[in-house]
Amino acid sequence: MKNEILILEKKIKDINKRIDKLYEDKYNGLFEDEDFTKLYSKQTEMRKDTTERIKCLQKQIENEDSSVDINK
């Protein structure tokens, strides 16, 4: 699970870079407003889903750690 969290954290960094690039491209006039909005929404939704998955994994790890402590 910890490896998956690391992979997901890297994915969030990549998504943030893509969002930054989208803003840059929009600023430079490479996107129409509608296209930018669609692409931006897709990236932010991916970031939200990935963040939720990380939180879920962290909670599972905490629960496992708690159950190990109880059983000692």
PyMOL Python script that loads the backbone (N, CA, C, O; Angstrom):
from pymol import cmd

cmd.read_pdbstr("""\
ATOM      1  N   MET A   1       0.816  -1.199   0.000  1.00  0.00           N
ATOM      2  CA  MET A   1       0.000   0.000   0.000  1.00  0.00           C
ATOM      3  C   MET A   1       0.862   1.266   0.000  1.00  0.00           C
ATOM      4  O   MET A   1       0.526   2.265  -0.636  1.00  0.00           O
ATOM      5  N   LYS A   2       1.965   1.199   0.720  1.00  0.00           N
ATOM      6  CA  LYS A   2       2.831   2.376   0.776  1.00  0.00           C
ATOM      7  C   LYS A   2       3.428   2.683  -0.597  1.00  0.00           C
ATOM      8  O   LYS A   2       3.593   3.845  -0.967  1.00  0.00           O
ATOM      9  N   ASN A   3       3.750   1.631  -1.345  1.00  0.00           N
ATOM     10  CA  ASN A   3       4.251   1.839  -2.710  1.00  0.00           C
ATOM     11  C   ASN A   3       3.190   2.477  -3.587  1.00  0.00           C
ATOM     12  O   ASN A   3       3.484   3.362  -4.391  1.00  0.00           O
ATOM     13  N   GLU A   4       1.960   2.025  -3.429  1.00  0.00           N
ATOM     14  CA  GLU A   4       0.878   2.602  -4.230  1.00  0.00           C
ATOM     15  C   GLU A   4       0.698   4.083  -3.889  1.00  0.00           C
ATOM     16  O   GLU A   4       0.438   4.896  -4.776  1.00  0.00           O
ATOM     17  N   ILE A   5       0.833   4.433  -2.614  1.00  0.00           N
ATOM     18  CA  ILE A   5       0.730   5.838  -2.217  1.00  0.00           C
ATOM     19  C   ILE A   5       1.823   6.659  -2.896  1.00  0.00           C
ATOM     20  O   ILE A   5       1.563   7.753  -3.397  1.00  0.00           O
ATOM     21  N   LEU A   6       3.036   6.134  -2.912  1.00  0.00           N
ATOM     22  CA  LEU A   6       4.135   6.854  -3.570  1.00  0.00           C
ATOM     23  C   LEU A   6       3.860   7.047  -5.061  1.00  0.00           C
ATOM     24  O   LEU A   6       4.125   8.113  -5.616  1.00  0.00           O
ATOM     25  N   ILE A   7       3.333   6.021  -5.695  1.00  0.00           N
ATOM     26  CA  ILE A   7       2.996   6.107  -7.120  1.00  0.00           C
ATOM     27  C   ILE A   7       1.901   7.148  -7.341  1.00  0.00           C
ATOM     28  O   ILE A   7       1.968   7.942  -8.279  1.00  0.00           O
ATOM     29  N   LEU A   8       0.900   7.137  -6.475  1.00  0.00           N
ATOM     30  CA  LEU A   8      -0.209   8.086  -6.604  1.00  0.00           C
ATOM     31  C   LEU A   8       0.243   9.517  -6.332  1.00  0.00           C
ATOM     32  O   LEU A   8      -0.241  10.452  -6.970  1.00  0.00           O
ATOM     33  N   GLU A   9       1.165   9.692  -5.392  1.00  0.00           N
ATOM     34  CA  GLU A   9       1.695  11.032  -5.131  1.00  0.00           C
ATOM     35  C   GLU A   9       2.462  11.555  -6.348  1.00  0.00           C
ATOM     36  O   GLU A   9       2.395  12.741  -6.668  1.00  0.00           O
ATOM     37  N   LYS A  10       3.179  10.674  -7.012  1.00  0.00           N
ATOM     38  CA  LYS A  10       3.877  11.065  -8.242  1.00  0.00           C
ATOM     39  C   LYS A  10       2.855  11.435  -9.322  1.00  0.00           C
ATOM     40  O   LYS A  10       3.051  12.385 -10.080  1.00  0.00           O
ATOM     41  N   LYS A  11       1.776  10.675  -9.374  1.00  0.00           N
ATOM     42  CA  LYS A  11       0.720  10.971 -10.350  1.00  0.00           C
ATOM     43  C   LYS A  11       0.123  12.357 -10.105  1.00  0.00           C
ATOM     44  O   LYS A  11      -0.155  13.091 -11.054  1.00  0.00           O
ATOM     45  N   ILE A  12      -0.073  12.715  -8.841  1.00  0.00           N
ATOM     46  CA  ILE A  12      -0.606  14.038  -8.522  1.00  0.00           C
ATOM     47  C   ILE A  12       0.358  15.128  -8.979  1.00  0.00           C
ATOM     48  O   ILE A  12      -0.065  16.154  -9.512  1.00  0.00           O
ATOM     49  N   LYS A  13       1.643  14.907  -8.772  1.00  0.00           N
ATOM     50  CA  LYS A  13       2.634  15.877  -9.241  1.00  0.00           C
ATOM     51  C   LYS A  13       2.562  16.041 -10.757  1.00  0.00           C
ATOM     52  O   LYS A  13       2.644  17.157 -11.271  1.00  0.00           O
ATOM     53  N   ASP A  14       2.407  14.926 -11.470  1.00  0.00           N
ATOM     54  CA  ASP A  14       2.287  14.979 -12.927  1.00  0.00           C
ATOM     55  C   ASP A  14       1.020  15.718 -13.351  1.00  0.00           C
ATOM     56  O   ASP A  14       1.038  16.512 -14.292  1.00  0.00           O
ATOM     57  N   ILE A  15      -0.067  15.452 -12.654  1.00  0.00           N
ATOM     58  CA  ILE A  15      -1.332  16.140 -12.961  1.00  0.00           C
ATOM     59  C   ILE A  15      -1.170  17.642 -12.733  1.00  0.00           C
ATOM     60  O   ILE A  15      -1.621  18.446 -13.549  1.00  0.00           O
ATOM     61  N   ASN A  16      -0.533  18.019 -11.638  1.00  0.00           N
ATOM     62  CA  ASN A  16      -0.319  19.442 -11.359  1.00  0.00           C
ATOM     63  C   ASN A  16       0.524  20.098 -12.445  1.00  0.00           C
ATOM     64  O   ASN A  16       0.278  21.246 -12.816  1.00  0.00           O
ATOM     65  N   LYS A  17       1.516  19.374 -12.954  1.00  0.00           N
ATOM     66  CA  LYS A  17       2.328  19.908 -14.054  1.00  0.00           C
ATOM     67  C   LYS A  17       1.474  20.100 -15.304  1.00  0.00           C
ATOM     68  O   LYS A  17       1.609  21.098 -16.012  1.00  0.00           O
ATOM     69  N   ARG A  18       0.584  19.123 -15.569  1.00  0.00           N
ATOM     70  CA  ARG A  18      -0.295  19.242 -16.730  1.00  0.00           C
ATOM     71  C   ARG A  18      -1.240  20.435 -16.583  1.00  0.00           C
ATOM     72  O   ARG A  18      -1.501  21.147 -17.552  1.00  0.00           O
ATOM     73  N   ILE A  19      -1.745  20.649 -15.383  1.00  0.00           N
ATOM     74  CA  ILE A  19      -2.631  21.790 -15.146  1.00  0.00           C
ATOM     75  C   ILE A  19      -1.872  23.102 -15.367  1.00  0.00           C
ATOM     76  O   ILE A  19      -2.390  24.033 -15.984  1.00  0.00           O
ATOM     77  N   ASP A  20      -0.646  23.162 -14.859  1.00  0.00           N
ATOM     78  CA  ASP A  20       0.175  24.356 -15.085  1.00  0.00           C
ATOM     79  C   ASP A  20       0.388  24.591 -16.579  1.00  0.00           C
ATOM     80  O   ASP A  20       0.319  25.725 -17.053  1.00  0.00           O
ATOM     81  N   LYS A  21       0.646  23.517 -17.311  1.00  0.00           N
ATOM     82  CA  LYS A  21       0.864  23.624 -18.760  1.00  0.00           C
ATOM     83  C   LYS A  21      -0.420  24.079 -19.461  1.00  0.00           C
ATOM     84  O   LYS A  21      -0.374  24.871 -20.402  1.00  0.00           O
ATOM     85  N   LEU A  22      -1.549  23.577 -18.998  1.00  0.00           N
ATOM     86  CA  LEU A  22      -2.822  24.013 -19.578  1.00  0.00           C
ATOM     87  C   LEU A  22      -3.015  25.519 -19.418  1.00  0.00           C
ATOM     88  O   LEU A  22      -3.410  26.213 -20.355  1.00  0.00           O
ATOM     89  N   TYR A  23      -2.727  26.011 -18.210  1.00  0.00           N
ATOM     90  CA  TYR A  23      -2.851  27.446 -17.973  1.00  0.00           C
ATOM     91  C   TYR A  23      -1.912  28.237 -18.889  1.00  0.00           C
ATOM     92  O   TYR A  23      -2.289  29.263 -19.454  1.00  0.00           O
ATOM     93  N   GLU A  24      -0.704  27.742 -19.018  1.00  0.00           N
ATOM     94  CA  GLU A  24       0.274  28.410 -19.877  1.00  0.00           C
ATOM     95  C   GLU A  24      -0.208  28.422 -21.327  1.00  0.00           C
ATOM     96  O   GLU A  24      -0.151  29.451 -22.000  1.00  0.00           O
ATOM     97  N   ASP A  25      -0.680  27.272 -21.800  1.00  0.00           N
ATOM     98  CA  ASP A  25      -1.171  27.186 -23.177  1.00  0.00           C
ATOM     99  C   ASP A  25      -2.407  28.067 -23.380  1.00  0.00           C
ATOM    100  O   ASP A  25      -2.562  28.687 -24.432  1.00  0.00           O
ATOM    101  N   LYS A  26      -3.275  28.122 -22.385  1.00  0.00           N
ATOM    102  CA  LYS A  26      -4.459  28.979 -22.467  1.00  0.00           C
ATOM    103  C   LYS A  26      -4.036  30.431 -22.541  1.00  0.00           C
ATOM    104  O   LYS A  26      -4.561  31.199 -23.347  1.00  0.00           O
ATOM    105  N   TYR A  27      -3.095  30.804 -21.706  1.00  0.00           N
ATOM    106  CA  TYR A  27      -2.588  32.177 -21.690  1.00  0.00           C
ATOM    107  C   TYR A  27      -1.985  32.551 -23.053  1.00  0.00           C
ATOM    108  O   TYR A  27      -2.120  33.686 -23.511  1.00  0.00           O
ATOM    109  N   ASN A  28      -1.331  31.597 -23.680  1.00  0.00           N
ATOM    110  CA  ASN A  28      -0.708  31.836 -24.989  1.00  0.00           C
ATOM    111  C   ASN A  28      -1.689  31.714 -26.149  1.00  0.00           C
ATOM    112  O   ASN A  28      -1.298  31.830 -27.310  1.00  0.00           O
ATOM    113  N   GLY A  29      -2.953  31.483 -25.839  1.00  0.00           N
ATOM    114  CA  GLY A  29      -3.977  31.461 -26.874  1.00  0.00           C
ATOM    115  C   GLY A  29      -4.078  30.159 -27.644  1.00  0.00           C
ATOM    116  O   GLY A  29      -4.638  30.143 -28.741  1.00  0.00           O
ATOM    117  N   LEU A  30      -3.559  29.076 -27.111  1.00  0.00           N
ATOM    118  CA  LEU A  30      -3.594  27.798 -27.813  1.00  0.00           C
ATOM    119  C   LEU A  30      -4.915  27.053 -27.630  1.00  0.00           C
ATOM    120  O   LEU A  30      -5.190  26.091 -28.347  1.00  0.00           O
ATOM    121  N   PHE A  31      -5.726  27.489 -26.680  1.00  0.00           N
ATOM    122  CA  PHE A  31      -7.005  26.827 -26.399  1.00  0.00           C
ATOM    123  C   PHE A  31      -8.130  27.837 -26.423  1.00  0.00           C
ATOM    124  O   PHE A  31      -7.962  28.987 -26.017  1.00  0.00           O
ATOM    125  N   GLU A  32      -9.266  27.401 -26.899  1.00  0.00           N
ATOM    126  CA  GLU A  32     -10.495  28.164 -26.732  1.00  0.00           C
ATOM    127  C   GLU A  32     -10.966  27.934 -25.303  1.00  0.00           C
ATOM    128  O   GLU A  32     -10.583  26.948 -24.674  1.00  0.00           O
ATOM    129  N   ASP A  33     -11.786  28.828 -24.793  1.00  0.00           N
ATOM    130  CA  ASP A  33     -12.266  28.704 -23.413  1.00  0.00           C
ATOM    131  C   ASP A  33     -12.943  27.370 -23.156  1.00  0.00           C
ATOM    132  O   ASP A  33     -12.707  26.744 -22.123  1.00  0.00           O
ATOM    133  N   GLU A  34     -13.775  26.932 -24.076  1.00  0.00           N
ATOM    134  CA  GLU A  34     -14.510  25.672 -23.902  1.00  0.00           C
ATOM    135  C   GLU A  34     -13.566  24.476 -23.820  1.00  0.00           C
ATOM    136  O   GLU A  34     -13.739  23.601 -22.971  1.00  0.00           O
ATOM    137  N   ASP A  35     -12.574  24.438 -24.696  1.00  0.00           N
ATOM    138  CA  ASP A  35     -11.604  23.333 -24.682  1.00  0.00           C
ATOM    139  C   ASP A  35     -10.786  23.338 -23.397  1.00  0.00           C
ATOM    140  O   ASP A  35     -10.558  22.291 -22.792  1.00  0.00           O
ATOM    141  N   PHE A  36     -10.348  24.523 -22.987  1.00  0.00           N
ATOM    142  CA  PHE A  36      -9.588  24.636 -21.755  1.00  0.00           C
ATOM    143  C   PHE A  36     -10.415  24.130 -20.570  1.00  0.00           C
ATOM    144  O   PHE A  36      -9.918  23.374 -19.735  1.00  0.00           O
ATOM    145  N   THR A  37     -11.658  24.546 -20.508  1.00  0.00           N
ATOM    146  CA  THR A  37     -12.532  24.152 -19.400  1.00  0.00           C
ATOM    147  C   THR A  37     -12.693  22.644 -19.329  1.00  0.00           C
ATOM    148  O   THR A  37     -12.639  22.065 -18.245  1.00  0.00           O
ATOM    149  N   LYS A  38     -12.893  21.997 -20.483  1.00  0.00           N
ATOM    150  CA  LYS A  38     -13.020  20.533 -20.507  1.00  0.00           C
ATOM    151  C   LYS A  38     -11.747  19.863 -20.020  1.00  0.00           C
ATOM    152  O   LYS A  38     -11.796  18.976 -19.168  1.00  0.00           O
ATOM    153  N   LEU A  39     -10.620  20.278 -20.548  1.00  0.00           N
ATOM    154  CA  LEU A  39      -9.344  19.664 -20.173  1.00  0.00           C
ATOM    155  C   LEU A  39      -9.009  19.925 -18.709  1.00  0.00           C
ATOM    156  O   LEU A  39      -8.538  19.032 -18.005  1.00  0.00           O
ATOM    157  N   TYR A  40      -9.254  21.144 -18.257  1.00  0.00           N
ATOM    158  CA  TYR A  40      -8.987  21.493 -16.872  1.00  0.00           C
ATOM    159  C   TYR A  40      -9.869  20.667 -15.934  1.00  0.00           C
ATOM    160  O   TYR A  40      -9.394  20.150 -14.923  1.00  0.00           O
ATOM    161  N   SER A  41     -11.138  20.546 -16.268  1.00  0.00           N
ATOM    162  CA  SER A  41     -12.070  19.769 -15.437  1.00  0.00           C
ATOM    163  C   SER A  41     -11.633  18.311 -15.342  1.00  0.00           C
ATOM    164  O   SER A  41     -11.688  17.708 -14.270  1.00  0.00           O
ATOM    165  N   LYS A  42     -11.204  17.756 -16.458  1.00  0.00           N
ATOM    166  CA  LYS A  42     -10.752  16.362 -16.469  1.00  0.00           C
ATOM    167  C   LYS A  42      -9.536  16.177 -15.550  1.00  0.00           C
ATOM    168  O   LYS A  42      -9.476  15.215 -14.783  1.00  0.00           O
ATOM    169  N   GLN A  43      -8.584  17.086 -15.629  1.00  0.00           N
ATOM    170  CA  GLN A  43      -7.369  16.977 -14.810  1.00  0.00           C
ATOM    171  C   GLN A  43      -7.679  17.157 -13.329  1.00  0.00           C
ATOM    172  O   GLN A  43      -7.150  16.423 -12.493  1.00  0.00           O
ATOM    173  N   THR A  44      -8.536  18.130 -12.992  1.00  0.00           N
ATOM    174  CA  THR A  44      -8.850  18.345 -11.581  1.00  0.00           C
ATOM    175  C   THR A  44      -9.651  17.171 -11.024  1.00  0.00           C
ATOM    176  O   THR A  44      -9.501  16.829  -9.851  1.00  0.00           O
ATOM    177  N   GLU A  45     -10.487  16.556 -11.833  1.00  0.00           N
ATOM    178  CA  GLU A  45     -11.237  15.379 -11.384  1.00  0.00           C
ATOM    179  C   GLU A  45     -10.280  14.213 -11.132  1.00  0.00           C
ATOM    180  O   GLU A  45     -10.432  13.484 -10.152  1.00  0.00           O
ATOM    181  N   MET A  46      -9.303  14.038 -12.009  1.00  0.00           N
ATOM    182  CA  MET A  46      -8.298  12.987 -11.808  1.00  0.00           C
ATOM    183  C   MET A  46      -7.517  13.242 -10.521  1.00  0.00           C
ATOM    184  O   MET A  46      -7.243  12.310  -9.765  1.00  0.00           O
ATOM    185  N   ARG A  47      -7.159  14.498 -10.274  1.00  0.00           N
ATOM    186  CA  ARG A  47      -6.416  14.846  -9.060  1.00  0.00           C
ATOM    187  C   ARG A  47      -7.261  14.562  -7.817  1.00  0.00           C
ATOM    188  O   ARG A  47      -6.759  14.034  -6.825  1.00  0.00           O
ATOM    189  N   LYS A  48      -8.525  14.910  -7.877  1.00  0.00           N
ATOM    190  CA  LYS A  48      -9.430  14.663  -6.751  1.00  0.00           C
ATOM    191  C   LYS A  48      -9.554  13.165  -6.474  1.00  0.00           C
ATOM    192  O   LYS A  48      -9.452  12.735  -5.325  1.00  0.00           O
ATOM    193  N   ASP A  49      -9.774  12.373  -7.523  1.00  0.00           N
ATOM    194  CA  ASP A  49      -9.894  10.918  -7.368  1.00  0.00           C
ATOM    195  C   ASP A  49      -8.616  10.309  -6.796  1.00  0.00           C
ATOM    196  O   ASP A  49      -8.672   9.438  -5.928  1.00  0.00           O
ATOM    197  N   THR A  50      -7.485  10.762  -7.278  1.00  0.00           N
ATOM    198  CA  THR A  50      -6.200  10.253  -6.817  1.00  0.00           C
ATOM    199  C   THR A  50      -5.968  10.617  -5.353  1.00  0.00           C
ATOM    200  O   THR A  50      -5.481   9.797  -4.575  1.00  0.00           O
ATOM    201  N   THR A  51      -6.312  11.832  -4.985  1.00  0.00           N
ATOM    202  CA  THR A  51      -6.178  12.272  -3.594  1.00  0.00           C
ATOM    203  C   THR A  51      -7.075  11.439  -2.680  1.00  0.00           C
ATOM    204  O   THR A  51      -6.665  11.051  -1.586  1.00  0.00           O
ATOM    205  N   GLU A  52      -8.281  11.171  -3.126  1.00  0.00           N
ATOM    206  CA  GLU A  52      -9.203  10.337  -2.342  1.00  0.00           C
ATOM    207  C   GLU A  52      -8.641   8.932  -2.148  1.00  0.00           C
ATOM    208  O   GLU A  52      -8.753   8.355  -1.066  1.00  0.00           O
ATOM    209  N   ARG A  53      -8.043   8.392  -3.187  1.00  0.00           N
ATOM    210  CA  ARG A  53      -7.455   7.050  -3.105  1.00  0.00           C
ATOM    211  C   ARG A  53      -6.302   7.033  -2.095  1.00  0.00           C
ATOM    212  O   ARG A  53      -6.161   6.088  -1.318  1.00  0.00           O
ATOM    213  N   ILE A  54      -5.491   8.075  -2.115  1.00  0.00           N
ATOM    214  CA  ILE A  54      -4.383   8.166  -1.153  1.00  0.00           C
ATOM    215  C   ILE A  54      -4.929   8.194   0.269  1.00  0.00           C
ATOM    216  O   ILE A  54      -4.422   7.489   1.141  1.00  0.00           O
ATOM    217  N   LYS A  55      -5.950   8.996   0.509  1.00  0.00           N
ATOM    218  CA  LYS A  55      -6.549   9.080   1.848  1.00  0.00           C
ATOM    219  C   LYS A  55      -7.083   7.720   2.290  1.00  0.00           C
ATOM    220  O   LYS A  55      -6.922   7.328   3.446  1.00  0.00           O
ATOM    221  N   CYS A  56      -7.713   7.010   1.371  1.00  0.00           N
ATOM    222  CA  CYS A  56      -8.254   5.687   1.678  1.00  0.00           C
ATOM    223  C   CYS A  56      -7.126   4.720   2.054  1.00  0.00           C
ATOM    224  O   CYS A  56      -7.240   3.983   3.033  1.00  0.00           O
ATOM    225  N   LEU A  57      -6.057   4.726   1.290  1.00  0.00           N
ATOM    226  CA  LEU A  57      -4.918   3.850   1.576  1.00  0.00           C
ATOM    227  C   LEU A  57      -4.270   4.202   2.909  1.00  0.00           C
ATOM    228  O   LEU A  57      -3.899   3.312   3.675  1.00  0.00           O
ATOM    229  N   GLN A  58      -4.132   5.487   3.188  1.00  0.00           N
ATOM    230  CA  GLN A  58      -3.541   5.908   4.455  1.00  0.00           C
ATOM    231  C   GLN A  58      -4.400   5.452   5.629  1.00  0.00           C
ATOM    232  O   GLN A  58      -3.879   5.034   6.663  1.00  0.00           O
ATOM    233  N   LYS A  59      -5.700   5.534   5.465  1.00  0.00           N
ATOM    234  CA  LYS A  59      -6.604   5.080   6.523  1.00  0.00           C
ATOM    235  C   LYS A  59      -6.468   3.575   6.741  1.00  0.00           C
ATOM    236  O   LYS A  59      -6.474   3.105   7.878  1.00  0.00           O
ATOM    237  N   GLN A  60      -6.345   2.817   5.638  1.00  0.00           N
ATOM    238  CA  GLN A  60      -6.156   1.371   5.752  1.00  0.00           C
ATOM    239  C   GLN A  60      -4.860   1.048   6.498  1.00  0.00           C
ATOM    240  O   GLN A  60      -4.824   0.150   7.338  1.00  0.00           O
ATOM    241  N   ILE A  61      -3.816   1.780   6.185  1.00  0.00           N
ATOM    242  CA  ILE A  61      -2.531   1.568   6.858  1.00  0.00           C
ATOM    243  C   ILE A  61      -2.670   1.871   8.344  1.00  0.00           C
ATOM    244  O   ILE A  61      -2.179   1.112   9.180  1.00  0.00           O
ATOM    245  N   GLU A  62      -3.328   2.964   8.676  1.00  0.00           N
ATOM    246  CA  GLU A  62      -3.532   3.316  10.082  1.00  0.00           C
ATOM    247  C   GLU A  62      -4.329   2.232  10.801  1.00  0.00           C
ATOM    248  O   GLU A  62      -4.005   1.868  11.932  1.00  0.00           O
ATOM    249  N   ASN A  63      -5.362   1.719  10.154  1.00  0.00           N
ATOM    250  CA  ASN A  63      -6.180   0.673  10.756  1.00  0.00           C
ATOM    251  C   ASN A  63      -5.377  -0.607  10.978  1.00  0.00           C
ATOM    252  O   ASN A  63      -5.532  -1.268  12.005  1.00  0.00           O
ATOM    253  N   GLU A  64      -4.532  -0.953  10.030  1.00  0.00           N
ATOM    254  CA  GLU A  64      -3.679  -2.134  10.181  1.00  0.00           C
ATOM    255  C   GLU A  64      -2.699  -1.947  11.334  1.00  0.00           C
ATOM    256  O   GLU A  64      -2.473  -2.858  12.130  1.00  0.00           O
ATOM    257  N   ASP A  65      -2.119  -0.743  11.409  1.00  0.00           N
ATOM    258  CA  ASP A  65      -1.187  -0.461  12.501  1.00  0.00           C
ATOM    259  C   ASP A  65      -1.900  -0.544  13.857  1.00  0.00           C
ATOM    260  O   ASP A  65      -1.336  -1.046  14.829  1.00  0.00           O
ATOM    261  N   SER A  66      -3.117  -0.059  13.914  1.00  0.00           N
ATOM    262  CA  SER A  66      -3.892  -0.109  15.161  1.00  0.00           C
ATOM    263  C   SER A  66      -4.216  -1.534  15.557  1.00  0.00           C
ATOM    264  O   SER A  66      -4.135  -1.889  16.733  1.00  0.00           O
ATOM    265  N   SER A  67      -4.581  -2.350  14.586  1.00  0.00           N
ATOM    266  CA  SER A  67      -4.923  -3.728  14.896  1.00  0.00           C
ATOM    267  C   SER A  67      -3.690  -4.515  15.339  1.00  0.00           C
ATOM    268  O   SER A  67      -3.801  -5.418  16.169  1.00  0.00           O
ATOM    269  N   VAL A  68      -2.548  -4.193  14.809  1.00  0.00           N
ATOM    270  CA  VAL A  68      -1.306  -4.854  15.229  1.00  0.00           C
ATOM    271  C   VAL A  68      -1.003  -4.486  16.668  1.00  0.00           C
ATOM    272  O   VAL A  68      -0.612  -5.354  17.449  1.00  0.00           O
ATOM    273  N   ASP A  69      -1.169  -3.237  17.040  1.00  0.00           N
ATOM    274  CA  ASP A  69      -0.916  -2.794  18.408  1.00  0.00           C
ATOM    275  C   ASP A  69      -1.870  -3.485  19.397  1.00  0.00           C
ATOM    276  O   ASP A  69      -1.457  -3.861  20.494  1.00  0.00           O
ATOM    277  N   ILE A  70      -3.099  -3.645  19.024  1.00  0.00           N
ATOM    278  CA  ILE A  70      -4.100  -4.290  19.885  1.00  0.00           C
ATOM    279  C   ILE A  70      -3.743  -5.743  20.129  1.00  0.00           C
ATOM    280  O   ILE A  70      -3.946  -6.256  21.230  1.00  0.00           O
ATOM    281  N   ASN A  71      -3.218  -6.405  19.127  1.00  0.00           N
ATOM    282  CA  ASN A  71      -2.921  -7.830  19.228  1.00  0.00           C
ATOM    283  C   ASN A  71      -1.629  -8.132  19.978  1.00  0.00           C
ATOM    284  O   ASN A  71      -1.344  -9.298  20.253  1.00  0.00           O
ATOM    285  N   LYS A  72      -0.868  -7.148  20.306  1.00  0.00           N
ATOM    286  CA  LYS A  72       0.409  -7.383  21.012  1.00  0.00           C
ATOM    287  C   LYS A  72       0.192  -7.703  22.454  1.00  0.00           C
ATOM    288  O   LYS A  72       1.155  -7.927  23.188  1.00  0.00           O
TER     289      LYS A  72
END
""", "prot")
cmd.dss("prot")
cmd.show_as("cartoon", "prot")
cmd.util.cbc("prot")
cmd.orient("prot")
